Amino acid sequence: MNAEGELHRLLVRQLRRLGISEPGAVPGPEAWQQLLQTVSRTYASAEEDRYLLERSLDLSSREMQALNENLRQASETSLAAERDRSASVLAALSDGLCVLDGKGTVLSTNDAAQALLGVDAAGLLGKRVLSRFRLHTIEGGDAVAPEVALGFVVGLGQTLGYERSLLLGPGGEGRQVACVLTPLSVRGELRGAVFVFRDTTHSRQAERELLRTSEALVEARDRALRASRTKSVFLANMSHELRTPLNAILGYSELIEEEAGPEQEPAQVALDAGRIRAAATHLLQLINDILDVSKIEAGKMRLECEEFSVPALVDSVISTVTTLVRRGSNLLEVDCAPEVGTINADRTKLGQALMNLLGNAAKFTRHGTIRLVARRELEAGTPWLGIAARSWLVIAIEDTGIGIPPERFDELFVPFSQVGDASQRKGGTGLGLTITREYCRMMGGDVTVRSEPGQGSCFTVRVPVDVPGALAASQSQG
């Protein structure tokens, strides 16, 4: 049916409602008036409906716009708050952080990264920052190429850590850093990496300090164990060293007592008495050494300084040890000119140090030469540092004995220890060199050694000419 036919059909139906049922009938004026009123009312109703519909649509549109605006503002506010929170977290990080794309180009960075790299954000964005780093997993190992590391992270989704890396400065100098590369995923797709790094200079320094402390503790423990073993050996030896002279004293005393009478020869009595005196002297020396070391370790040893002649002291010491030196068929040479003069020091302790060194030389030398040389040395000062010139007394005692391996020098001055195997040890406490060095150090000096196996040894004593003045100057400078 066409549009015209449809309109005619609707008009016929409306006419029927007005009482005009015959198509050929002509309606009267009232019918037309009624028809016009009906059409007007229908049109007015349609206009009202249209107005209400347009009004509803307009209200709905404004509400939808307001709702969309509210949603947009809420979304922007939420996003801004999230950005602010993320920015605050990144700014608070002490570690440097760079977000990289798949090629290693910097997309964003934080303040710590800019500070560590020495470049602002504008200078970092769009740059490949990994080229500034030498990536190492272990210290001293081969560096991993940045593109290789980035390939594993972005291509395979692996997280890689490089704890011993270096950050290169403008001049090529390296700063110790630790780095981590983490995959960056966007909607399930790997798009780049997050690169985090921190300065480990102080932590590695602390590690080294801890390692040195640990090594020092291990060394101290080992020294304590060695000292404990040495003292055990010392006590075992002392049981023999102390019993031998005591038994000699008791034995010869009993012989003198049993054989006492008019018929006993004075020469035999004198010989026995001499042996008793020698045994008692040896025993006294052992006890004195032990007591001296105990006083030194307890810090109770004191200096008694006085002015005395060095040549006179040397003569006194030589007269005491001559018998011991000759016992080994040795030749004793002394070079101590009168020009060496006097010094202000502890005469007893310096004399004891020289006797200990000469006694050791005599014990370990047979059919050889023992030589003592005394001289003065002047040490230039440094006026601009406030260090004045000083004069030293240097006494060297050299022998042609069995010598000492250089690797055993550290054991020479350890209390209760004796260098060499059992066949080379000549008895004693093992305290002589320890006491000698401590005496010299108390006077502001020291003892040094130079030796080779089979070539003999040379021990050199070096003490200030004016010990009280040197100690006072050392305390004022320290």
C-alpha positions as CSV (number, residue, x, y, z in Angstrom):
1,M,0.0,0.0,0.0
2,N,1.4,3.5,-1.0
3,A,1.5,6.5,1.3
4,E,-1.5,8.2,-0.3
5,G,-3.7,5.2,0.2
6,E,-2.6,4.9,3.8
7,L,-3.5,8.6,4.4
8,H,-6.9,8.1,2.8
9,R,-7.5,5.1,5.1
10,L,-6.6,7.1,8.2
11,L,-8.9,9.9,7.1
12,V,-11.9,7.6,6.6
13,R,-11.4,6.1,10.0
14,Q,-11.3,9.5,11.6
15,L,-14.5,10.5,9.7
16,R,-16.3,7.5,11.0
17,R,-15.5,8.6,14.6
18,L,-17.3,11.9,13.6
19,G,-20.4,9.9,12.4
20,I,-19.7,10.1,8.7
21,S,-19.6,6.6,7.6
22,E,-20.5,6.9,3.9
23,P,-17.7,7.8,1.7
24,G,-19.9,9.8,-0.6
25,A,-21.7,11.7,2.1
26,V,-20.9,15.4,2.5
27,P,-20.4,16.4,6.2
28,G,-22.2,19.4,7.6
29,P,-20.6,22.4,9.2
30,E,-20.8,21.0,12.7
31,A,-19.0,17.9,11.6
32,W,-16.2,19.9,10.0
33,Q,-16.1,22.1,13.1
34,Q,-15.8,19.0,15.3
35,L,-13.2,17.5,13.0
36,L,-11.1,20.7,13.2
37,Q,-11.4,20.7,17.0
38,T,-10.3,17.1,17.2
39,V,-7.4,17.7,14.9
40,S,-6.4,20.8,17.0
41,R,-6.6,18.9,20.2
42,T,-4.6,16.0,18.7
43,Y,-2.0,18.4,17.4
44,A,-1.8,20.3,20.8
45,S,-1.5,17.0,22.6
46,A,1.3,15.9,20.2
47,E,3.0,19.2,20.7
48,E,2.9,18.8,24.4
49,D,4.2,15.3,24.2
50,R,7.0,16.5,21.9
51,Y,7.8,19.4,24.3
52,L,7.9,17.0,27.3
53,L,10.0,14.5,25.3
54,E,12.5,17.3,24.2
55,R,12.6,18.5,27.8
56,S,13.3,15.0,29.1
57,L,15.9,14.5,26.5
58,D,17.5,17.9,27.3
59,L,17.5,17.1,31.1
60,S,18.9,13.7,30.4
61,S,21.6,15.1,28.2
62,R,22.7,17.7,30.8
63,E,22.7,15.1,33.5
64,M,24.7,12.8,31.4
65,Q,27.2,15.6,30.7
66,A,27.4,16.5,34.4
67,L,27.8,12.8,35.2
68,N,30.5,12.5,32.6
69,E,32.2,15.6,33.9
70,N,32.1,14.4,37.5
71,L,33.5,11.0,36.4
72,R,36.2,12.8,34.4
73,Q,37.1,15.0,37.3
74,A,37.1,12.1,39.7
75,S,39.3,10.1,37.4
76,E,41.7,13.0,36.9
77,T,41.8,13.6,40.6
78,S,42.5,9.9,41.3
79,L,45.1,9.8,38.6
80,A,46.8,13.0,39.9
81,A,46.8,11.6,43.5
82,E,48.3,8.4,42.2
83,R,50.9,10.3,40.3
84,D,51.7,12.4,43.4
85,R,52.0,9.3,45.5
86,S,54.2,7.6,43.0
87,A,56.3,10.8,42.6
88,S,56.6,11.0,46.4
89,V,57.7,7.4,46.6
90,L,60.3,7.8,43.8
91,A,61.6,11.1,45.4
92,A,61.9,9.4,48.8
93,L,64.0,6.6,47.3
94,S,67.7,6.9,48.1
95,D,68.4,4.5,45.2
96,G,68.6,5.8,41.7
97,L,65.7,4.6,39.4
98,C,65.4,4.9,35.7
99,V,62.5,3.5,33.6
100,L,63.8,2.2,30.3
101,D,62.2,1.3,27.0
102,G,63.1,-1.9,25.1
103,K,66.2,-0.2,23.6
104,G,67.5,1.1,27.0
105,T,66.4,4.7,26.5
106,V,65.4,6.6,29.6
107,L,61.7,7.3,29.8
108,S,61.6,8.7,33.4
109,T,63.9,9.0,36.3
110,N,64.0,10.1,40.0
111,D,66.0,12.7,41.9
112,A,68.4,10.1,43.3
113,A,69.4,8.8,39.9
114,Q,70.0,12.4,38.7
115,A,72.2,13.1,41.7
116,L,74.2,9.8,41.3
117,L,74.7,10.3,37.6
118,G,75.4,14.1,37.9
119,V,72.8,14.9,35.2
120,D,69.4,16.5,35.4
121,A,66.2,15.0,34.1
122,A,66.4,16.8,30.8
123,G,69.8,15.5,30.2
124,L,68.8,11.9,31.0
125,L,65.5,11.5,29.1
126,G,66.0,9.9,25.8
127,K,69.5,8.8,26.6
128,R,70.9,5.3,27.0
129,V,72.1,5.5,30.5
130,L,73.4,1.9,30.8
131,S,76.5,2.8,28.8
132,R,77.7,4.7,32.0
133,F,77.9,1.4,33.9
134,R,80.3,-1.5,34.0
135,L,78.1,-4.4,35.1
136,H,79.8,-7.0,37.3
137,T,78.4,-9.9,39.3
138,I,81.6,-10.5,41.2
139,E,84.4,-8.1,41.9
140,G,87.2,-8.4,39.4
141,G,85.1,-10.5,37.0
142,D,84.3,-9.8,33.4
143,A,81.9,-7.0,32.7
144,V,78.5,-7.8,31.1
145,A,77.6,-5.8,28.1
146,P,74.5,-3.6,28.7
147,E,72.7,-4.7,25.6
148,V,73.1,-8.3,26.6
149,A,71.7,-7.7,30.1
150,L,68.8,-5.7,28.6
151,G,68.1,-8.4,26.1
152,F,67.7,-11.0,28.9
153,V,65.5,-8.7,30.9
154,V,63.2,-7.4,28.1
155,G,63.3,-10.5,25.9
156,L,63.1,-13.3,28.6
157,G,61.6,-11.4,31.5
158,Q,64.5,-12.2,33.8
159,T,65.5,-10.0,36.8
160,L,69.3,-9.6,36.9
161,G,71.4,-8.2,39.7
162,Y,75.0,-6.8,39.5
163,E,76.3,-6.2,43.0
164,R,79.9,-5.3,42.1
165,S,79.3,-2.8,39.3
166,L,81.0,0.5,38.6
167,L,79.4,3.8,37.6
168,L,81.9,5.7,35.3
169,G,82.4,9.4,35.9
170,P,83.2,12.0,33.2
171,G,86.9,11.4,33.7
172,G,86.6,7.6,33.5
173,E,86.8,7.2,37.3
174,G,84.6,4.5,38.7
175,R,82.2,4.6,41.7
176,Q,81.2,1.4,43.3
177,V,77.5,0.7,42.8
178,A,75.0,-2.2,43.0
179,C,72.5,-2.5,40.1
180,V,69.2,-4.4,39.5
181,L,67.4,-4.7,36.1
182,T,63.7,-5.7,36.4
183,P,61.3,-6.4,33.5
184,L,58.6,-3.8,32.9
185,S,55.3,-5.3,31.8
186,V,52.4,-3.3,30.3
187,R,49.1,-5.2,30.0
188,G,51.0,-8.5,30.1
189,E,53.5,-7.4,27.4
190,L,57.2,-6.8,28.1
191,R,57.8,-3.2,27.1
192,G,61.1,-2.3,28.9
193,A,62.9,-2.5,32.2
194,V,63.2,-0.7,35.5
195,F,66.9,0.0,36.4
196,V,67.7,0.6,40.1
197,F,71.2,1.4,41.3
198,R,72.7,2.6,44.6
199,D,76.1,3.8,45.7
200,T,77.9,1.0,47.7
201,T,81.2,2.8,48.3
202,H,80.6,3.1,52.1
203,S,79.1,-0.4,52.4
204,R,82.0,-2.0,50.5
205,Q,84.5,0.0,52.6
206,A,82.6,-1.4,55.7
207,E,82.9,-4.9,54.2
208,R,86.6,-4.4,53.8
209,E,87.0,-3.1,57.3
210,L,84.9,-6.0,58.6
211,L,87.1,-8.4,56.6
212,R,90.3,-6.8,58.0
213,T,88.9,-7.0,61.5
214,S,87.9,-10.6,61.0
215,E,91.4,-11.3,59.7
216,A,93.0,-9.5,62.6
217,L,90.8,-11.5,65.0
218,V,91.8,-14.7,63.3
219,E,95.5,-13.6,63.5
220,A,95.1,-12.6,67.2
221,R,93.5,-16.0,67.9
222,D,96.3,-17.8,66.1
223,R,98.9,-15.7,68.0
224,A,97.1,-16.6,71.2
225,L,97.1,-20.3,70.4
226,R,100.8,-20.1,69.4
227,A,101.5,-18.3,72.6
228,S,99.6,-20.9,74.6
229,R,101.5,-23.7,72.9
230,T,104.8,-21.8,73.3
231,K,104.1,-21.3,77.0
232,S,103.3,-25.0,77.4
233,V,106.6,-25.9,75.7
234,F,108.3,-23.3,77.9
235,L,106.9,-24.8,81.1
236,A,108.0,-28.2,79.9
237,N,111.5,-26.9,79.3
238,M,111.5,-24.9,82.5
239,S,111.0,-28.1,84.5
240,H,114.3,-29.2,83.2
241,E,116.0,-25.8,83.3
242,L,115.1,-25.3,86.9
243,R,115.7,-28.8,88.1
244,T,119.2,-29.1,86.6
245,P,120.8,-26.2,88.6
246,L,118.8,-27.1,91.7
247,N,119.9,-30.7,91.6
248,A,123.5,-29.5,91.0
249,I,123.2,-27.2,94.0
250,L,121.8,-29.9,96.2
251,G,124.2,-32.6,95.0
252,Y,127.4,-30.6,95.4
253,S,126.2,-29.2,98.8
254,E,125.7,-32.8,100.0
255,L,129.1,-33.8,98.7
256,I,130.7,-30.9,100.6
257,E,128.8,-31.8,103.7
258,E,129.7,-35.6,103.5
259,E,133.3,-35.0,102.6
260,A,133.8,-32.1,105.1
261,G,136.9,-32.7,107.3
262,P,140.6,-32.0,107.7
263,E,141.6,-34.4,105.0
264,Q,139.5,-32.8,102.2
265,E,141.5,-30.9,99.7
266,P,140.8,-27.2,99.5
267,A,141.0,-27.3,95.7
268,Q,138.1,-29.8,95.5
269,V,136.1,-27.7,97.9
270,A,136.7,-24.6,95.7
271,L,135.7,-26.5,92.6
272,D,132.5,-27.8,94.1
273,A,131.7,-24.3,95.4
274,G,132.3,-22.8,92.0
275,R,129.9,-25.3,90.4
276,I,127.3,-24.4,93.1
277,R,127.8,-20.8,92.3
278,A,127.5,-21.3,88.6
279,A,124.3,-23.4,89.0
280,A,122.8,-20.8,91.4
281,T,123.8,-17.9,89.0
282,H,122.1,-19.8,86.1
283,L,119.0,-20.4,88.2
284,L,118.9,-16.7,89.3
285,Q,119.1,-15.6,85.7
286,L,116.2,-17.8,84.7
287,I,114.1,-16.5,87.6
288,N,115.1,-12.9,86.8
289,D,114.1,-13.3,83.1
290,I,110.7,-14.6,84.0
291,L,110.1,-11.8,86.6
292,D,111.3,-9.2,84.1
293,V,108.9,-10.4,81.4
294,S,106.1,-10.5,83.9
295,K,106.8,-6.9,85.0
296,I,107.0,-5.7,81.3
297,E,103.7,-7.4,80.4
298,A,102.1,-5.9,83.5
299,G,103.4,-2.4,82.7
300,K,105.3,-2.2,85.9
301,M,108.8,-2.0,84.6
302,R,110.4,1.5,85.1
303,L,113.4,3.2,83.7
304,E,116.2,4.4,85.9
305,C,118.1,6.9,83.7
306,E,121.5,8.2,84.5
307,E,124.5,9.6,82.7
308,F,127.2,7.1,82.1
309,S,130.2,6.3,79.8
310,V,129.4,3.9,77.0
311,P,133.0,2.6,76.7
312,A,133.0,1.8,80.4
313,L,129.7,-0.1,80.1
314,V,131.0,-2.0,77.1
315,D,134.1,-3.0,79.0
316,S,132.0,-4.2,81.9
317,V,129.8,-6.3,79.7
318,I,132.8,-7.8,77.8
319,S,134.5,-8.8,81.0
320,T,131.3,-10.7,82.0
321,V,130.8,-12.6,78.8
322,T,134.4,-13.2,77.8
323,T,134.4,-16.7,79.4
324,L,131.2,-17.7,77.6
325,V,132.6,-16.4,74.3
326,R,135.9,-18.3,74.7
327,R,134.1,-21.5,75.6
328,G,133.1,-21.9,72.0
329,S,136.7,-21.1,70.8
330,N,135.5,-17.8,69.4
331,L,137.4,-14.6,68.8
332,L,135.8,-11.5,70.4
333,E,136.5,-8.1,68.7
334,V,135.4,-4.8,70.2
335,D,135.2,-1.4,68.4
336,C,134.1,1.3,70.9
337,A,136.1,4.4,70.6
338,P,136.3,6.9,73.5
339,E,134.6,9.5,71.2
340,V,131.3,7.5,71.7
341,G,131.2,9.3,75.0
342,T,128.4,9.4,77.5
343,I,124.6,9.0,77.2
344,N,121.7,9.5,79.5
345,A,119.8,6.2,79.7
346,D,119.1,3.2,81.9
347,R,122.6,1.7,82.3
348,T,121.4,-1.6,83.8
349,K,118.8,-2.3,81.1
350,L,121.2,-1.4,78.3
351,G,123.9,-3.5,79.8
352,Q,121.5,-6.4,80.1
353,A,120.4,-6.1,76.5
354,L,124.0,-6.2,75.3
355,M,124.8,-9.2,77.5
356,N,121.7,-11.0,76.1
357,L,122.8,-10.4,72.5
358,L,126.5,-11.3,73.2
359,G,125.3,-14.4,75.1
360,N,123.2,-15.5,72.1
361,A,126.0,-14.9,69.7
362,A,128.4,-17.0,71.9
363,K,125.8,-19.9,72.2
364,F,125.3,-20.2,68.4
365,T,128.9,-19.6,67.2
366,R,131.7,-22.1,67.2
367,H,135.3,-21.4,66.2
368,G,134.1,-18.1,64.7
369,T,134.2,-14.4,65.4
370,I,131.9,-12.2,67.5
371,R,132.3,-8.4,66.9
372,L,130.8,-5.5,68.8
373,V,130.8,-2.0,67.2
374,A,129.5,1.1,68.9
375,R,129.1,4.5,67.3
376,R,126.9,7.6,67.3
377,E,124.5,8.7,64.6
378,L,123.0,12.1,64.1
379,E,119.4,12.1,62.7
380,A,118.5,15.3,60.9
381,G,115.3,17.0,62.1
382,T,112.5,18.7,60.2
383,P,112.1,22.2,61.7
384,W,109.0,23.2,59.8
385,L,107.3,20.1,61.3
386,G,108.7,20.9,64.8
387,I,111.0,17.8,64.8
388,A,114.4,18.6,66.2
389,A,117.6,16.8,65.2
390,R,118.5,13.8,67.5
391,S,121.6,11.9,68.3
392,W,121.5,8.1,68.6
393,L,123.8,5.4,70.1
394,V,124.0,2.5,67.7
395,I,125.6,-0.8,68.9
396,A,125.9,-3.7,66.4
397,I,126.8,-7.2,67.6
398,E,127.7,-9.4,64.6
399,D,128.7,-13.1,64.6
400,T,129.7,-15.8,62.1
401,G,127.3,-18.4,63.6
402,I,124.6,-20.6,62.2
403,G,122.4,-17.7,61.1
404,I,118.6,-17.4,61.0
405,P,116.2,-17.8,58.0
406,P,114.5,-14.4,57.2
407,E,111.1,-16.0,57.4
408,R,111.8,-16.8,61.1
409,F,112.6,-13.2,62.1
410,D,109.1,-12.6,63.5
411,E,109.5,-15.5,65.9
412,L,112.7,-14.1,67.4
413,F,111.1,-11.7,69.7
414,V,108.1,-13.8,70.7
415,P,108.2,-14.6,74.4
416,F,109.2,-18.2,75.4
417,S,110.0,-19.1,71.8
418,Q,113.3,-20.3,70.4
419,V,114.1,-20.4,66.6
420,G,115.5,-23.5,65.1
421,D,115.0,-27.2,65.5
422,A,115.8,-29.2,68.7
423,S,119.4,-29.8,67.7
424,Q,120.1,-26.1,67.4
425,R,118.5,-25.0,70.7
426,K,121.0,-24.3,73.5
427,G,118.7,-24.1,76.5
428,G,117.4,-21.0,78.2
429,T,114.0,-19.5,78.6
430,G,113.5,-18.0,75.2
431,L,113.0,-14.6,76.9
432,G,116.4,-12.9,76.2
433,L,115.5,-11.3,72.9
434,T,112.0,-10.4,74.0
435,I,113.4,-8.6,77.1
436,T,116.2,-6.9,75.0
437,R,113.7,-5.4,72.5
438,E,111.3,-4.3,75.2
439,Y,114.1,-2.6,77.1
440,C,115.2,-0.7,74.0
441,R,111.6,0.3,73.1
442,M,111.1,1.6,76.6
443,M,114.1,3.9,76.0
444,G,112.6,5.1,72.7
445,G,114.8,2.8,70.5
446,D,114.6,-0.6,69.0
447,V,116.5,-3.7,68.0
448,T,116.8,-4.9,64.4
449,V,118.2,-8.1,62.9
450,R,120.0,-9.0,59.7
451,S,120.9,-12.7,59.1
452,E,121.3,-15.5,56.6
453,P,121.5,-19.2,57.3
454,G,125.2,-20.3,57.5
455,Q,126.4,-16.6,57.2
456,G,125.9,-15.5,60.8
457,S,123.7,-12.8,62.3
458,C,123.9,-9.1,63.1
459,F,121.7,-7.6,65.9
460,T,121.7,-3.8,66.1
461,V,120.6,-1.8,69.2
462,R,119.6,1.8,68.6
463,V,118.7,4.1,71.5
464,P,118.6,7.9,71.9
465,V,121.6,9.5,73.5
466,D,119.3,11.5,75.8
467,V,116.5,9.0,76.7
468,P,114.4,11.3,79.0
469,G,114.5,14.1,76.5
470,A,113.6,11.8,73.6
471,L,110.6,10.4,75.5
472,A,109.4,13.8,76.5
473,A,109.6,15.1,72.9
474,S,107.8,12.0,71.7
475,Q,105.0,12.5,74.2
476,S,104.6,16.2,73.3
477,Q,104.4,15.3,69.6
478,G,102.0,12.4,70.1
